[in-house]
């Protein structure tokens, strides 16, 4: 199920995310906000959830032209030592905004594994499953509410302890 705001024109990114969510068959609800959120707390308030239930889709570079998505709850941050150990690499980085866009087709702040131009591997932090979450959905002000377990399943995500409290 999805509910979008018909008064808002749908961007290419939002369309790709919506179509990928629909194709996944998982139950979801797309929300479009006309008021920009200035903080995580404000975004959570707009969505009627706790900040920890907003899951950021971060793109991490592990090598030249090689990326992974890491799903990180709003109240947590990537633990670089944990993530490096899990991936078996000595070096990881957050790519510049233009490289993240090249890798996913989404601009920073709108990134989601759903509808990415490349289906990079997905790692969900161990704290993600077992609850309802909200994620970005391809455009500023557009989010999707979905069961985290469905996201993990649909994306074939690895569930691993890769974060620490923020």
N, CA, C and O of each residue as an XYZ file, in Angstrom:
664
protein
N       0.854     -1.177      0.000
C       0.000      0.000      0.000
C       0.893      1.231      0.000
O       1.908      1.257      0.696
N       0.540      2.223     -0.750
C       1.287      3.471     -0.690
C       0.316      4.632     -0.770
O      -0.729      4.560     -1.416
N       0.693      5.697     -0.097
C      -0.125      6.904     -0.122
C       0.796      8.075     -0.402
O       1.584      8.469      0.457
N       0.702      8.628     -1.589
C       1.511      9.784     -1.934
C       0.609     10.991     -2.057
O      -0.612     10.862     -2.157
N       1.213     12.156     -2.049
C       0.463     13.405     -2.153
C       0.295     13.741     -3.634
O       1.270     14.109     -4.291
N      -0.916     13.623     -4.170
C      -1.126     13.886     -5.586
C      -0.862     15.333     -5.975
O      -0.673     15.619     -7.158
N      -0.844     16.254     -5.018
C      -0.593     17.661     -5.319
C       0.891     17.900     -5.599
O       1.249     18.898     -6.225
N       1.757     16.991     -5.140
C       3.193     17.126     -5.336
C       3.594     16.352     -6.595
O       3.243     15.180     -6.735
N       4.329     16.997     -7.517
C       4.815     16.216     -8.654
C       5.887     15.237     -8.160
O       6.717     15.581     -7.319
N       5.854     14.027     -8.693
C       6.783     12.993     -8.246
C       8.108     13.132     -9.003
O       8.127     13.156    -10.234
N       9.205     13.221     -8.261
C      10.523     13.316     -8.883
C      10.932     11.955     -9.434
O      10.321     10.937     -9.110
N      11.965     11.943    -10.265
C      12.469     10.683    -10.809
C      12.916      9.758     -9.681
O      12.635      8.560     -9.713
N      13.612     10.308     -8.684
C      14.078      9.496     -7.560
C      12.928      8.895     -6.777
O      12.959      7.714     -6.429
N      11.914      9.700     -6.497
C      10.750      9.199     -5.754
C      10.016      8.133     -6.559
O       9.523      7.155     -5.997
N       9.945      8.322     -7.871
C       9.285      7.331     -8.733
C      10.049      6.012     -8.703
O       9.445      4.949     -8.560
N      11.388      6.075     -8.839
C      12.185      4.846     -8.821
C      12.039      4.116     -7.490
O      11.896      2.894     -7.461
N      12.076      4.868     -6.386
C      11.930      4.242     -5.061
C      10.545      3.620     -4.921
O      10.419      2.488     -4.453
N       9.508      4.346     -5.321
C       8.132      3.831     -5.219
C       7.964      2.569     -6.049
O       7.408      1.577     -5.578
N       8.448      2.607     -7.292
C       8.301      1.439     -8.162
C       9.048      0.230     -7.599
O       8.555     -0.895     -7.678
N      10.234      0.456     -7.032
C      10.995     -0.651     -6.438
C      10.280     -1.202     -5.208
O      10.251     -2.414     -4.996
N       9.708     -0.323     -4.405
C       8.945     -0.777     -3.235
C       7.727     -1.579     -3.673
O       7.437     -2.634     -3.109
N       7.018     -1.079     -4.676
C       5.849     -1.801     -5.177
C       6.253     -3.165     -5.735
O       5.573     -4.161     -5.491
N       7.356     -3.213     -6.482
C       7.823     -4.463     -7.077
C       8.269     -5.465     -6.011
O       8.211     -6.675     -6.229
N       8.714     -4.960     -4.860
C       9.174     -5.851     -3.786
C       8.009     -6.617     -3.162
O       8.198     -7.688     -2.585
N       6.805     -6.060     -3.285
C       5.628     -6.706     -2.717
C       5.457     -6.486     -1.224
O       4.511     -7.002     -0.629
N       6.359     -5.726     -0.610
C       6.217     -5.504      0.831
C       5.216     -4.384      1.099
O       5.086     -3.436      0.324
N       4.523     -4.524      2.207
C       3.558     -3.504      2.580
C       4.312     -2.255      3.031
O       5.257     -2.338      3.816
N       3.888     -1.107      2.529
C       4.572      0.145      2.857
C       3.609      1.317      2.705
O       2.546      1.213      2.094
N       4.026      2.422      3.281
C       3.237      3.657      3.155
C       4.209      4.788      2.870
O       5.118      5.046      3.659
N       4.023      5.458      1.753
C       4.877      6.580      1.384
C       4.236      7.862      1.889
O       3.043      8.098      1.702
N       5.055      8.684      2.535
C       4.602      9.967      3.057
C       5.376     11.087      2.382
O       6.590     10.988      2.201
N       4.675     12.152      2.009
C       5.322     13.323      1.418
C       5.040     14.508      2.321
O       3.886     14.843      2.588
N       6.116     15.143      2.791
C       5.987     16.316      3.653
C       6.288     17.570      2.845
O       7.246     17.605      2.073
N       5.474     18.587      3.025
C       5.718     19.854      2.333
C       6.546     20.800      3.200
O       6.963     21.865      2.743
N       6.783     20.408      4.453
C       7.580     21.227      5.371
C       8.930     20.555      5.587
O       8.986     19.459      6.144
N      10.030     21.199      5.153
C      11.337     20.584      5.339
C      11.681     20.417      6.819
O      11.447     21.318      7.624
N      12.234     19.267      7.167
C      12.679     19.024      8.546
C      14.102     19.554      8.683
O      14.947     19.321      7.818
N      14.358     20.263      9.769
C      15.684     20.844      9.982
C      16.565     19.977     10.876
O      17.733     20.292     11.101
N      15.998     18.886     11.384
C      16.785     18.006     12.256
C      16.137     16.624     12.276
O      15.009     16.440     11.818
N      16.871     15.671     12.812
C      16.332     14.319     12.967
C      15.100     14.350     13.863
O      14.091     13.714     13.561
N      15.184     15.088     14.960
C      14.055     15.171     15.891
C      12.816     15.754     15.207
O      11.699     15.285     15.423
N      13.026     16.773     14.387
C      11.901     17.396     13.680
C      11.306     16.427     12.646
O      10.087     16.353     12.494
N      12.167     15.691     11.941
C      11.677     14.699     10.970
C      10.866     13.623     11.687
O       9.811     13.216     11.200
N      11.348     13.163     12.834
C      10.628     12.137     13.599
C       9.279     12.670     14.068
O       8.271     11.966     14.008
N       9.267     13.909     14.530
C       8.010     14.516     14.991
C       7.006     14.604     13.837
O       5.828     14.297     14.016
N       7.468     15.023     12.657
C       6.585     15.104     11.487
C       5.982     13.745     11.142
O       4.835     13.663     10.702
N       6.758     12.682     11.343
C       6.309     11.334     10.987
C       5.604     10.627     12.131
O       5.070      9.533     11.950
N       5.597     11.247     13.319
C       4.926     10.659     14.471
C       5.639      9.440     15.027
O       4.998      8.503     15.501
N       6.967      9.451     14.970
C       7.756      8.324     15.454
C       8.923      8.829     16.308
O       9.130     10.035     16.442
N       9.668      7.906     16.874
C      10.868      8.245     17.634
C      12.051      8.398     16.676
O      12.089      7.732     15.641
N      13.020      9.264     17.001
C      14.189      9.420     16.130
C      14.904      8.096     15.828
O      15.450      7.933     14.737
N      14.908      7.161     16.767
C      15.591      5.885     16.538
C      14.914      5.050     15.452
O      15.522      4.134     14.898
N      13.645      5.371     15.147
C      12.914      4.619     14.135
C      13.093      5.177     12.722
O      12.577      4.608     11.760
N      13.819      6.283     12.596
C      14.218      6.763     11.272
C      15.532      6.067     10.956
O      16.507      6.200     11.696
N      15.557      5.335      9.869
C      16.756      4.589      9.490
C      17.390      5.263      8.277
O      16.785      5.389      7.213
N      18.632      5.691      8.485
C      19.389      6.336      7.416
C      19.991      5.260      6.512
O      20.485      4.241      6.995
N      19.946      5.493      5.204
C      20.601      4.621      4.226
C      21.899      5.312      3.834
O      21.899      6.253      3.041
N      23.006      4.835      4.396
C      24.298      5.453      4.124
C      25.050      4.647      3.075
O      25.047      3.417      3.104
N      25.687      5.343      2.161
C      26.493      4.706      1.135
C      27.938      4.776      1.598
O      28.458      5.853      1.887
N      28.578      3.619      1.666
C      29.967      3.532      2.115
C      30.811      2.973      0.981
O      30.467      1.965      0.365
N      31.912      3.644      0.724
C      32.838      3.203     -0.326
C      33.830      2.225      0.286
O      34.492      2.535      1.277
N      33.928      1.032     -0.318
C      34.913      0.071      0.181
C      36.047     -0.149     -0.809
O      37.022     -0.831     -0.494
N      35.930      0.415     -1.986
C      36.980      0.330     -2.994
C      36.561      1.137     -4.203
O      35.449      1.663     -4.255
N      37.446      1.234     -5.170
C      37.142      1.996     -6.374
C      35.921      1.406     -7.070
O      35.945      0.258     -7.514
N      34.845      2.205     -7.163
C      33.615      1.751     -7.798
C      32.904      0.638     -7.059
O      32.111     -0.093     -7.652
N      33.179      0.497     -5.765
C      32.595     -0.582     -4.960
C      32.003      0.006     -3.681
O      32.721      0.576     -2.859
N      30.700     -0.137     -3.523
C      29.990      0.479     -2.408
C      29.104     -0.536     -1.697
O      28.825     -1.612     -2.226
N      28.671     -0.183     -0.501
C      27.647     -0.928      0.224
C      26.694      0.085      0.831
O      27.082      1.214      1.131
N      25.451     -0.320      1.008
C      24.494      0.467      1.777
C      24.577     -0.023      3.217
O      24.661     -1.225      3.467
N      24.553      0.909      4.157
C      24.497      0.542      5.566
C      23.271      1.235      6.151
O      23.158      2.460      6.105
N      22.347      0.434      6.705
C      21.115      0.962      7.299
C      21.373      1.214      8.779
O      21.649      0.290      9.545
N      21.277      2.494      9.167
C      21.666      2.941     10.502
C      20.516      3.685     11.169
O      20.053      4.695     10.639
N      20.038      3.202     12.337
C      18.985      3.923     13.057
C      19.429      5.340     13.421
O      20.615      5.602     13.618
N      18.461      6.240     13.505
C      18.732      7.648     13.759
C      19.507      7.953     15.021
O      20.212      8.960     15.085
N      19.390      7.099     16.031
C      20.086      7.365     17.294
C      21.442      6.659     17.368
O      22.042      6.566     18.439
N      21.921      6.163     16.223
C      23.184      5.418     16.199
C      24.071      5.949     15.080
O      23.617      6.707     14.222
N      25.322      5.551     15.096
C      26.260      5.930     14.043
C      27.118      4.717     13.691
O      27.273      3.790     14.487
N      27.665      4.746     12.487
C      28.517      3.631     12.062
C      29.713      3.520     12.997
O      30.352      4.517     13.335
N      30.001      2.294     13.406
C      31.246      1.987     14.108
C      32.209      1.532     13.019
O      32.107      0.405     12.534
N      33.130      2.385     12.637
C      34.043      2.062     11.543
C      34.861      0.807     11.829
O      35.039     -0.008     10.924
N      35.373      0.613     13.060
C      36.106     -0.642     13.323
C      35.222     -1.887     13.128
O      35.677     -2.877     12.556
N      33.982     -1.847     13.590
C      33.075     -2.992     13.427
C      32.783     -3.251     11.954
O      32.806     -4.398     11.505
N      32.507     -2.179     11.197
C      32.166     -2.337      9.788
C      33.377     -2.832      8.994
O      33.237     -3.710      8.143
N      34.563     -2.278      9.265
C      35.773     -2.753      8.580
C      36.017     -4.233      8.879
O      36.347     -5.008      7.981
N      35.855     -4.616     10.137
C      36.066     -6.021     10.519
C      35.067     -6.921      9.805
O      35.438     -7.981      9.301
N      33.810     -6.512      9.758
C      32.794     -7.326      9.086
C      33.102     -7.498      7.603
O      32.957     -8.591      7.056
N      33.529     -6.414      6.953
C      33.783     -6.464      5.512
C      35.179     -6.992      5.179
O      35.488     -7.255      4.017
N      36.019     -7.146      6.203
C      37.364     -7.662      5.979
C      38.262     -6.716      5.209
O      39.099     -7.143      4.414
N      38.080     -5.420      5.453
C      38.897     -4.408      4.777
C      39.567     -3.513      5.810
O      39.137     -3.434      6.961
N      40.636     -2.837      5.372
C      41.350     -1.928      6.265
C      40.890     -0.494      6.141
O      41.173      0.339      7.002
N      40.169     -0.206      5.050
C      39.806      1.185      4.803
C      38.412      1.276      4.196
O      38.077      0.538      3.269
N      37.609      2.182      4.726
C      36.285      2.502      4.204
C      36.147      4.015      4.237
O      36.855      4.687      4.987
N      35.247      4.552      3.435
C      35.016      5.992      3.492
C      33.601      6.319      3.045
O      32.934      5.533      2.372
N      33.175      7.499      3.441
C      31.912      8.040      2.948
C      32.272      8.823      1.681
O      33.083      9.747      1.739
N      31.686      8.468      0.556
C      32.042      9.171     -0.680
C      31.505     10.599     -0.682
O      30.526     10.902      0.000
N      32.150     11.470     -1.453
C      31.587     12.817     -1.627
C      30.188     12.712     -2.243
O      29.847     11.699     -2.853
N      29.396     13.749     -2.080
C      28.004     13.741     -2.549
C      27.878     13.359     -4.020
O      26.967     12.616     -4.384
N      28.779     13.855     -4.878
C      28.667     13.549     -6.308
C      28.942     12.076     -6.588
O      28.318     11.493     -7.474
N      29.858     11.470     -5.853
C      30.162     10.043     -6.044
C      29.022      9.174     -5.498
O      28.697      8.138     -6.079
N      28.416      9.595     -4.383
C      27.262      8.860     -3.842
C      26.118      8.894     -4.857
O      25.419      7.899     -5.047
N      25.936     10.034     -5.498
C      24.873     10.144     -6.508
C      25.176      9.258     -7.717
O      24.281      8.601     -8.248
N      26.443      9.241     -8.153
C      26.831      8.368     -9.268
C      26.566      6.902     -8.918
O      26.121      6.127     -9.763
N      26.841      6.532     -7.673
C      26.719      5.138     -7.246
C      25.277      4.685     -7.077
O      24.977      3.503     -7.240
N      24.370      5.625     -6.749
C      22.996      5.239     -6.410
C      21.918      5.870     -7.288
O      20.812      5.340     -7.397
N      22.238      6.987     -7.905
C      21.224      7.740     -8.647
C      20.434      8.677     -7.762
O      19.518      9.356     -8.225
N      20.788      8.715     -6.475
C      20.080      9.578     -5.522
C      21.029     10.613     -4.939
O      22.208     10.335     -4.719
N      20.501     11.817     -4.690
C      21.336     12.807     -4.024
C      21.316     12.556     -2.518
O      20.363     11.997     -1.975
N      22.382     12.979     -1.864
C      22.491     12.776     -0.423
C      21.255     13.360      0.266
O      20.780     14.436     -0.097
N      20.748     12.641      1.253
C      19.534     13.055      1.954
C      18.283     12.401      1.391
O      17.206     12.509      1.977
N      18.420     11.715      0.247
C      17.273     11.032     -0.373
C      17.593      9.568     -0.650
O      16.751      8.839     -1.173
N      18.796      9.135     -0.305
C      19.295      7.813     -0.676
C      18.504      6.692     -0.005
O      18.174      6.745      1.180
N      18.219      5.686     -0.814
C      17.576      4.459     -0.362
C      18.075      3.322     -1.243
O      18.358      3.539     -2.421
N      18.191      2.120     -0.700
C      18.542      0.997     -1.565
C      17.436      0.670     -2.579
O      17.708      0.095     -3.633
N      16.202      1.035     -2.259
C      15.076      0.764     -3.157
C      15.153      1.686     -4.372
O      15.037      2.904     -4.242
N      15.347      1.103     -5.546
C      15.405      1.888     -6.772
C      16.770      2.466     -7.074
O      16.908      3.264     -8.001
N      17.780      2.083     -6.314
C      19.136      2.542     -6.607
C      19.510      2.098     -8.016
O      19.108      1.023     -8.461
N      20.275      2.922     -8.711
C      20.676      2.576    -10.069
C      21.603      1.365    -10.092
O      21.717      0.695    -11.119
N      22.262      1.077     -8.979
C      23.041     -0.152     -8.815
C      22.582     -0.810     -7.526
O      22.442     -0.142     -6.502
N      22.349     -2.108     -7.567
C      21.879     -2.844     -6.384
C      23.088     -3.271     -5.541
O      23.493     -4.433     -5.555
N      23.645     -2.314     -4.817
C      24.791     -2.606     -3.953
C      24.346     -3.503     -2.798
O      23.170     -3.499     -2.433
N      25.271     -4.270     -2.219
C      24.926     -5.071     -1.043
C      24.421     -4.170      0.092
O      24.809     -3.007      0.195
N      23.555     -4.726      0.936
C      22.966     -3.962      2.039
C      23.325     -4.630      3.360
O      23.203     -5.845      3.516
N      23.768     -3.810      4.300
C      24.027     -4.259      5.667
C      23.080     -3.478      6.563
O      23.087     -2.247      6.560
N      22.270     -4.189      7.325
C      21.370     -3.551      8.289
C      21.968     -3.751      9.675
O      22.323     -4.869     10.050
N      22.078     -2.672     10.427
C      22.587     -2.820     11.785
C      21.693     -3.783     12.567
O      20.493     -3.876     12.312
N      22.282     -4.481     13.501
C      21.570     -5.489     14.294
C      20.391     -4.916     15.072
O      19.509     -5.667     15.491
N      20.357     -3.587     15.276
C      19.247     -2.967     16.008
C      18.056     -2.641     15.112
O      17.017     -2.206     15.609
N      18.186     -2.841     13.803
C      17.111     -2.476     12.869
C      15.923     -3.439     12.900
O      14.787     -2.977     12.997
N      16.134     -4.761     12.820
C      14.976     -5.679     12.715
C      14.027     -5.637     13.920
O      14.371     -5.182     15.010
N      12.811     -6.139     13.658
C      11.836     -6.313     14.723
C      10.967     -5.110     15.026
O      10.300     -5.079     16.060
N      10.959     -4.127     14.155
C      10.142     -2.936     14.420
C       9.719     -2.273     13.122
O      10.148     -2.666     12.037
N       8.882     -1.275     13.246
C       8.476     -0.467     12.104
C       9.449      0.694     12.002
O       9.782      1.331     13.001
N       9.905      0.965     10.774
C      10.877      2.033     10.563
C      10.402      2.984      9.475
O       9.462      2.690      8.737
N      11.063      4.119      9.391
C      10.838      5.094      8.335
C      12.175      5.329      7.659
O      13.195      5.519      8.320
N      12.159      5.314      6.350
C      13.376      5.516      5.557
C      13.119      6.571      4.494
O      11.973      6.858      4.146
N      14.203      7.142      3.984
C      14.095      8.033      2.845
C      13.563      7.264      1.650
O      13.729      6.048      1.555
N      12.921      7.983      0.740
C      12.305      7.310     -0.403
C      12.560      8.054     -1.710
O      11.649      8.234     -2.519
N      13.809      8.487     -1.910
C      14.203      8.985     -3.215
C      14.051     10.458     -3.501
O      14.477     10.920     -4.560
N      13.449     11.223     -2.581
C      13.292     12.662     -2.790
C      13.244     13.349     -1.428
O      12.813     12.759     -0.437
N      13.689     14.590     -1.393
C      13.605     15.339     -0.141
C      12.139     15.452      0.272
O      11.274     15.768     -0.546
N      11.873     15.189      1.557
C      10.514     15.268      2.071
C       9.681     14.024      1.805
O       8.506     13.982      2.169
N      10.265     13.013      1.182
C       9.535     11.783      0.889
C      10.134     10.652      1.706
O      11.343     10.426      1.677
N       9.284      9.946      2.432
C       9.752      8.833      3.263
C       8.801      7.656      3.101
O       7.688      7.794      2.593
N       9.269      6.503      3.543
C       8.446      5.304      3.503
C       8.435      4.693      4.897
O       9.474      4.588      5.549
N       7.260      4.296      5.340
C       7.104      3.583      6.604
C       6.884      2.122      6.250
O       6.041      1.785      5.419
N       7.670      1.252      6.906
C       7.690     -0.148      6.507
C       8.186     -1.009      7.667
O       8.880     -0.511      8.554
N       7.844     -2.269      7.668
C       8.369     -3.207      8.674
C       9.833     -3.478      8.344
O      10.159     -3.865      7.222
N      10.705     -3.277      9.315
C      12.142     -3.474      9.102
C      12.444     -4.890      8.627
O      13.309     -5.079      7.771
N      11.755     -5.876      9.161
C      11.998     -7.259      8.754
C      11.706     -7.453      7.256
O      12.396     -8.215      6.579
N      10.685     -6.762      6.752
C      10.366     -6.839      5.326
C      11.485     -6.206      4.486
O      11.834     -6.713      3.420
N      12.040     -5.089      4.983
C      13.138     -4.416      4.287
C      14.340     -5.359      4.206
O      14.927     -5.543      3.139
N      14.698     -5.953      5.348
C      15.833     -6.870      5.397
C      15.634     -8.014      4.405
O      16.554     -8.368      3.667
N      14.449     -8.583      4.391
C      14.144     -9.699      3.503
C      14.165     -9.274      2.034
O      14.801     -9.926      1.206
N      13.471     -8.186      1.716
C      13.352     -7.739      0.320
C      14.709     -7.356     -0.267
O      14.959     -7.568     -1.453
N      15.577     -6.795      0.562
C      16.881     -6.345      0.068
C      17.969     -7.402      0.221
O      19.094     -7.206     -0.239
N      17.642     -8.517      0.863
C      18.658     -9.533      1.113
C      19.771     -8.998      1.996
O      20.938     -9.354      1.832
N      19.396     -8.138      2.936
C      20.389     -7.467      3.778
C      21.016     -8.422      4.792
O      20.357     -9.319      5.318
N      22.285     -8.209      5.046
C      22.964     -8.888      6.136
C      22.650     -8.110      7.391
O      22.710     -6.881      7.373
N      22.317     -8.778      8.478
C      22.052     -8.101      9.748
C      23.282     -8.333     10.630
O      23.606     -9.462     10.997
N      23.957     -7.219     10.957
C      25.238     -7.283     11.664
C      25.346     -6.099     12.613
O      24.832     -5.019     12.320
N      26.008     -6.291     13.743
C      26.271     -5.203     14.686
C      27.384     -4.329     14.093
O      28.561     -4.679     14.182
N      27.013     -3.198     13.491
C      27.987     -2.306     12.874
C      27.842     -0.853     13.340
O      28.397      0.055     12.722
N      27.093     -0.633     14.435
C      26.920      0.746     14.907
C      27.185      0.824     16.410
O      27.289     -0.179     17.116
N      27.286      2.077     16.852
C      27.379      2.430     18.270
C      26.359      3.526     18.529
O      25.928      4.200     17.594
N      25.959      3.718     19.802
C      25.051      4.838     20.086
C      25.686      6.163     19.641
O      26.895      6.357     19.763
N      24.856      7.058     19.129
C      25.355      8.358     18.659
C      25.745      9.236     19.826
O      26.187     10.368     19.627
